[in-house]
Amino acid sequence: MIEVRARLGRTRGYDPAPIDVPPLFQSPPRPLGMVRWLITKYMWPQSIAWIGLAALMYQTVTPGLDRFASLGLDDVALLWLRNTAMMLVIIGGQHWWLHIRRGQGTDYKYEERWLAKGRKSFLFADQTKDNMFWTLVSGGGIAALYEAIMFRLYANESIPQLDSLWAIAAMTFAVFWIEGVHFYLNHRLLHLDPLYGWAHALHHRNVNTGPWSGISMHPLEHLLYLSLPFVFLVIPGSPYIVTFCLVYLMISPSPSHSGFDRFKLGDSIEVHGGDYFHNLHHRYFEVNYGMLLLPLDKCFGTFHDGSLEAHQEMKSRRRASSEVEVDMT
């Protein structure tokens, strides 16, 4: 294992088994296996937790819809304060346990090194402070603005709205699939010049990631990444679904970027933590642009499963691309 890590050109750390696409996208497709995968691996426990968290936020600390009939800056500020408090508790709690208290040491950590300090490429020469600034100020603020805009449209009955609890539940589940397409498209766009240099390079400074790295992005990237709720301008949704979209987009990247594949809760309980699929994107840059739920990377030849063979294929693509560039010059 140490030899393989050295050949992959990375510091020592935890390597999970190579990734496979979900059962529906295997050959032959396995629909029943996909149902089991969705229930036991994708929905439980994290996706269910994000749905529950959004319901809690919407029912307890989100102003009523009538407040947004005439939109003001104070309405956006209230939502930003709610977002800030939520992220400080959820994301900050993960950071405290994993990276400050180091409650499980380096067990299941993708990289043995810890988050950077004294590095001038980060604001305040500190990776964590840099990540917190972009997450709380830009991410939380733009999410609040988008949510307030959608709430005003719902309050004024300007866009179609679902009124059945069952329809809202079905659309909530559909959001995961819609986001699979949305994220892949805007992520590929952000890897093109000049958008990469203007915006996405800021996020990619985080090669060794932590919970606050998840939505540590340039404001231009936040404008694209957090735009998911606007699909409900044309298809029926609901105010709760808007809140769920934004809670999901703000919070779910924190465990996926935590740097730990699994979280240890006591001596005998372990739960799924990081997203190895996306961790490989941070490590190698030009692979795994999308999400494993809807593996569009498999279709477009950018799928990396974490194996040495996939790494060699990636290097071959790079060499071929470099040779084409040389020939053109």
Buried (B, 14 or more C-beta within 10 A) or exposed (E): EEEEBEEBEBEBBBBBEEBEBBBBBEEEEBEEEBEEBBEEEBBEEBBEBBBEBBBEBBEEEBBEEEBBEEBEEEBBEBBBEBBBEBBBEBBBEBBEBBBEEEEBEBEBBBBEEBBBEEEEEBBEEBBBEBBBBBBBEBBBBBBBBBBBBBBBBBBEEEBEBBEEEEEBEEBBEEBBEBBBBBBBBBBBEBBEEEBBEEBBEBBBBBBBBBBBBBBBBBBBBBBBBBBBBBBBEEEBBBBBBBBBBBBBBBBBBBBBBBBBBBBBEEEEEBEBBBBBBBBBBBBBBEBBBBBBBBBBBBEEEBBBBBBEEBBEBBEEBEEEEEEEEEEEE
